[in-house]
């Protein structure tokens, strides 16, 4: 199975926290099943890179468990939401595949199921 998980949720709300935790947990499940899984941070979700890097964050451990599956963050969105510097500091690739965005069509053409959180 091939799955690409996108985090769009913004930081600072219980709803956003629930969405990012569900995204990370989904990635963990696919990873444990040895599926081909990738996680991307997009839109306001690019702000999660900084939050999840904090060792005292409630979801930090879960993030660490799937950190090797982080494919990158949308260059345009990371820039627009002020997260590009943090992404670079955390060694998260800023993706510029299609007009500074992630090429979602290519993922689908390559057989990936897209999950958005």
N, C-alpha and C positions, 0 to 999 in steps of 0.2 A: 504494500500500500504506500502511496505517495501523498503526503499532506503538507500544505503550507498554511501555517497559522499566522494571522495578522492581528496585532493589538492596535486598536484605534482608540480605546478608552482613555479618557483624560484622568489625570491624577487629582487627588483632593476630595474625592467623594467615596462613600461606601459602595455605590454602584460601580464606579471605576475600579476600585480595589477588587470587588467581586469578579469583574470581567477579566482583569489581568491574572488573578489567581486561577480562574477557570481555564484561561488560555495556557498558562504554564502547566497546570495539571494535565491538560489534554496532551501537550507536548511530551510530558513525562510518560504518560500511558503509551503513546505511540513509540517513544524511544525504548521503553522497556520491552515492547513487543518486537523490537528490531525493525520497525517500519522506517521508511525514508521520510523524515519529518524535518521541517524548517520552521523557524519563527522569525517574523519580521515585525518591526515597530514602525507604524505609519501614522500619519495625521498627528493628533494630540498625543497619541500613544508613544511618540518618540520621547516624551518627557519621563516615561517610566524607566528609561535607561539609568538616569541618575538616581531615582528613588530605589530601584532594586539593587543598586550597587552599595547602598548603605547597609552595613552589617547588622544594624539594629532594626531594620525594616521587617515587618511580619512575614513578608514573602521572599526575603533574601535567600533563605535556605532552598526554597523551591526553585528560585531563579538559578542558584548555583548548580542545582542538580541537572538543569537543562541548558546551561550556558553554552555548551558545545554545539547546540542546535540553533543558536542565534545566527541567522544568515546576514542580517544587517538592518539598517533603517533607511527610510526614504530621505534622500538628500534634500529635496525641496521642503518636505515637512519638518525635518529636523532643523533646517535653517529658519523656517517660518515660525516655529514654536520655540526657538532659542535653545535647542538641544544639540546642535551640531558639535560644539566644543566638548560637551560631556560625552557624547558618543565616541569621539576621537580619543578622549582620555580613557574611556572604558574599552577601547579597542574594538568598537562596533563599527563595521564597515558602513560608510554612507553610500547608498546605492543610487547610481545615475544610469539606469538602463534605457529609459525612455523619457526624454524631456525632464530629467532630474527626478524621475519616479521609478518605482519598481515595475518591471514589465510583467503584469499579472497575466496578460494574454499568453506570454511565453510559458509561464508556469502551467496554465491550463492546457496548452498545446503539448506540454511535456508530460501530461497525465496527472498533475497534482490536483487533489481536491482542496478547495480553498475554504478555510474556516475563519470567520471574522469575529472578533471580540471587542 
